[in-house]
Amino acid sequence: MTVPAVWTASGPGSLTAAIEALEAGAVVAVPTDTVYGLAVDPSRPAAVEAVFALKGRPREVALPVLVANADQVDRVTGGLEAAAADLAARYWPGALTLVVPRARSFVVDLGGPPSARLTVGVRWPDHPVIGALCRAVGPLAVTSANRHGRPPATTAAAVAEDLDGPWRPAVIVDDGPCDGTPSTVVECRGPATRCLRDGAIPWDRIAGTSPDRPGPG
């Protein structure tokens, strides 16, 4: 059994090791602004399949994509429509995943039903490590680092413990506790929005129904 290499995020060579693993088609456990995630280069089908196998995630549940700049948003989505662009301006970088139409040129298989080939869950996280990896490798398919159905891992040690088996990440980047709440997931179609998962940013705040936040406009 191959033991994952654990690198301290602030240590020399940690990002290089993670970048090399991603470019080789391996799975890397990374810190984010919410919880630890499993990251792969989505352009590598075998790497995407390895995430599903490692996590035990049903193939019918599509993987989201993390990005690090506006160019990568456009690369994945072909440009956000009005409602999505408004939410992105308000909450990115941050813990909001937007499910939006994907760019025709972004043809990677992220799992999900056939209709998922037309959309993508995209997020711009507020964390220097995952940001640096996205800038170096490109948009990354990332899902929480835990067995499907278990609580998300909030430490590198928890990642190693929960994913102890024949499938493991090649590299774990340790940046201390990442104990935030998973991102809120919002589907945006034209001017319409709906909450698919309430999370770190309360839906009533996003929708403008929270008593401490007026609605848009």
C-alpha positions as CSV (number, residue, x, y, z in Angstrom):
1,M,0.0,0.0,0.0
2,T,1.4,3.4,-1.0
3,V,1.5,5.9,1.9
4,P,0.6,9.4,0.8
5,A,3.3,12.1,1.1
6,V,2.2,14.7,3.7
7,W,3.6,18.2,3.0
8,T,3.3,21.2,5.2
9,A,1.7,24.0,3.1
10,S,4.2,26.6,4.3
11,G,7.2,24.3,3.8
12,P,9.5,24.4,0.8
13,G,8.5,22.2,-2.1
14,S,4.9,21.5,-0.9
15,L,3.2,23.2,-3.8
16,T,5.7,21.8,-6.3
17,A,5.0,18.3,-5.0
18,A,1.2,18.9,-5.3
19,I,1.5,20.4,-8.8
20,E,3.7,17.5,-10.0
21,A,1.2,15.0,-8.6
22,L,-1.8,16.7,-10.3
23,E,0.0,17.0,-13.6
24,A,0.8,13.2,-13.4
25,G,-2.9,12.5,-13.0
26,A,-2.8,11.7,-9.3
27,V,-5.3,12.7,-6.6
28,V,-4.1,15.4,-4.1
29,A,-5.7,16.3,-0.8
30,V,-5.7,20.0,-0.4
31,P,-6.8,22.7,2.1
32,T,-9.6,25.1,1.1
33,D,-11.5,27.9,2.8
34,T,-14.2,25.4,3.9
35,V,-12.8,21.9,4.4
36,Y,-10.1,19.6,3.0
37,G,-10.8,18.5,-0.6
38,L,-9.6,15.9,-3.1
39,A,-8.4,17.6,-6.2
40,V,-7.6,16.3,-9.7
41,D,-7.0,17.7,-13.1
42,P,-10.4,17.2,-14.7
43,S,-8.9,16.9,-18.2
44,R,-7.5,13.5,-17.1
45,P,-10.3,10.9,-17.1
46,A,-8.4,8.3,-15.1
47,A,-7.8,10.9,-12.3
48,V,-11.5,11.8,-12.2
49,E,-12.4,8.1,-12.0
50,A,-9.8,7.7,-9.2
51,V,-11.6,10.4,-7.1
52,F,-15.0,8.6,-7.4
53,A,-13.3,5.3,-6.4
54,L,-11.3,6.8,-3.5
55,K,-14.2,8.6,-2.1
56,G,-16.8,6.0,-2.9
57,R,-18.9,8.7,-4.5
58,P,-21.7,7.6,-6.7
59,R,-20.9,8.3,-10.4
60,E,-24.3,10.0,-10.7
61,V,-23.1,12.9,-8.4
62,A,-21.1,15.3,-10.6
63,L,-17.9,16.8,-9.3
64,P,-17.6,20.6,-8.9
65,V,-14.7,22.6,-10.3
66,L,-12.6,25.2,-8.4
67,V,-11.0,28.2,-10.2
68,A,-8.6,31.0,-9.3
69,N,-9.4,33.9,-11.6
70,A,-11.9,35.4,-14.0
71,D,-10.2,33.8,-17.0
72,Q,-10.7,30.4,-15.5
73,V,-14.4,31.2,-14.8
74,D,-14.8,32.0,-18.5
75,R,-12.9,28.9,-19.5
76,V,-15.3,26.7,-17.6
77,T,-18.6,28.6,-18.1
78,G,-18.1,30.6,-21.2
79,G,-19.2,33.6,-19.2
80,L,-21.7,33.9,-16.4
81,E,-25.3,35.0,-17.0
82,A,-26.7,37.9,-15.1
83,A,-27.9,36.3,-11.9
84,A,-24.8,34.2,-11.5
85,A,-22.5,37.1,-12.3
86,D,-24.3,39.1,-9.6
87,L,-23.8,36.4,-7.0
88,A,-20.2,35.9,-8.1
89,A,-19.5,39.6,-7.6
90,R,-21.0,39.5,-4.2
91,Y,-19.5,36.3,-2.8
92,W,-16.4,35.3,-4.7
93,P,-13.8,34.5,-3.7
94,G,-15.7,32.5,-1.1
95,A,-17.9,29.6,-0.1
96,L,-20.5,29.7,-2.9
97,T,-20.7,27.1,-5.6
98,L,-22.7,28.2,-8.7
99,V,-24.3,25.5,-10.9
100,V,-24.4,27.2,-14.3
101,P,-24.3,26.3,-18.0
102,R,-20.9,25.2,-19.0
103,A,-18.8,26.4,-21.9
104,R,-19.2,24.3,-25.0
105,S,-15.4,23.9,-25.1
106,F,-15.3,22.5,-21.5
107,V,-16.1,18.9,-22.4
108,V,-14.5,17.1,-19.5
109,D,-16.5,14.3,-17.9
110,L,-17.2,15.2,-14.2
111,G,-19.8,12.5,-13.7
112,G,-23.5,13.0,-13.1
113,P,-26.5,12.3,-15.4
114,P,-26.4,13.1,-19.1
115,S,-27.8,16.5,-18.4
116,A,-24.7,17.3,-16.2
117,R,-22.7,17.5,-19.4
118,L,-24.5,20.9,-20.1
119,T,-23.8,22.4,-16.6
120,V,-21.0,22.7,-14.1
121,G,-20.7,23.5,-10.5
122,V,-18.0,26.2,-10.2
123,R,-16.5,28.0,-7.2
124,W,-13.7,30.5,-6.7
125,P,-12.4,29.7,-3.2
126,D,-10.7,32.1,-0.8
127,H,-7.6,30.1,0.1
128,P,-4.0,30.7,-1.1
129,V,-3.0,27.1,-1.5
130,I,-5.9,26.0,-3.7
131,G,-5.6,29.3,-5.6
132,A,-1.9,28.7,-6.3
133,L,-2.6,25.1,-7.5
134,C,-5.4,26.3,-9.8
135,R,-3.2,29.0,-11.3
136,A,-0.4,26.5,-11.9
137,V,-2.5,23.6,-13.3
138,G,-5.8,25.1,-14.4
139,P,-9.3,24.6,-13.1
140,L,-9.4,21.6,-10.7
141,A,-12.2,19.1,-10.0
142,V,-12.4,19.1,-6.2
143,T,-14.7,17.3,-3.7
144,S,-14.6,17.1,0.0
145,A,-11.9,14.7,1.3
146,N,-13.9,12.0,3.0
147,R,-15.7,8.8,2.3
148,H,-19.1,9.5,0.7
149,G,-21.7,9.9,3.4
150,R,-19.2,10.7,6.2
151,P,-18.5,14.2,7.7
152,P,-16.0,16.3,5.7
153,A,-12.3,16.0,6.9
154,T,-11.1,19.2,8.6
155,T,-7.5,18.2,9.2
156,A,-4.8,16.5,7.2
157,A,-4.7,13.7,9.8
158,A,-8.4,13.1,9.4
159,V,-7.9,12.9,5.6
160,A,-5.2,10.2,6.1
161,E,-7.4,8.3,8.6
162,D,-10.7,8.4,6.6
163,L,-9.0,7.5,3.3
164,D,-6.9,4.7,4.7
165,G,-7.3,1.8,2.2
166,P,-6.2,0.6,-1.3
167,W,-7.2,4.0,-2.7
168,R,-5.3,7.0,-1.2
169,P,-4.3,10.5,-2.3
170,A,-0.8,10.6,-3.6
171,V,0.0,13.9,-1.7
172,I,-1.7,15.6,1.3
173,V,-1.0,19.3,1.7
174,D,-1.3,20.1,5.4
175,D,-2.4,23.6,6.3
176,G,-3.7,23.0,9.8
177,P,-7.4,22.9,10.5
178,C,-9.9,23.7,7.7
179,D,-13.0,23.5,9.8
180,G,-15.4,25.7,7.8
181,T,-18.9,24.8,6.7
182,P,-19.2,23.3,3.2
183,S,-20.1,25.8,0.5
184,T,-23.6,26.8,-0.3
185,V,-24.7,25.5,-3.8
186,V,-27.0,27.6,-5.9
187,E,-28.3,26.8,-9.4
188,C,-28.5,29.8,-11.7
189,R,-30.5,29.6,-15.0
190,G,-30.8,33.0,-16.7
191,P,-32.4,35.4,-14.1
192,A,-33.6,32.5,-11.9
193,T,-31.8,31.0,-8.8
194,R,-32.6,28.2,-6.4
195,C,-30.7,26.7,-3.5
196,L,-29.5,23.2,-4.0
197,R,-27.6,23.0,-0.7
198,D,-27.5,25.5,2.2
199,G,-24.1,26.0,3.6
200,A,-21.4,28.5,4.7
201,I,-23.3,31.4,3.2
202,P,-27.0,31.2,4.4
203,W,-29.5,30.9,1.5
204,D,-31.7,33.6,3.1
205,R,-28.8,36.0,3.0
206,I,-28.1,35.2,-0.6
207,A,-31.8,35.5,-1.5
208,G,-32.1,38.8,0.3
209,T,-34.7,37.5,2.9
210,S,-32.3,37.7,5.9
211,P,-33.4,40.5,8.3
212,D,-29.8,41.8,8.4
213,R,-29.4,42.0,4.6
214,P,-31.7,43.7,2.0
215,G,-32.4,42.0,-1.3
216,P,-30.6,42.9,-4.5
217,G,-31.5,46.3,-5.9
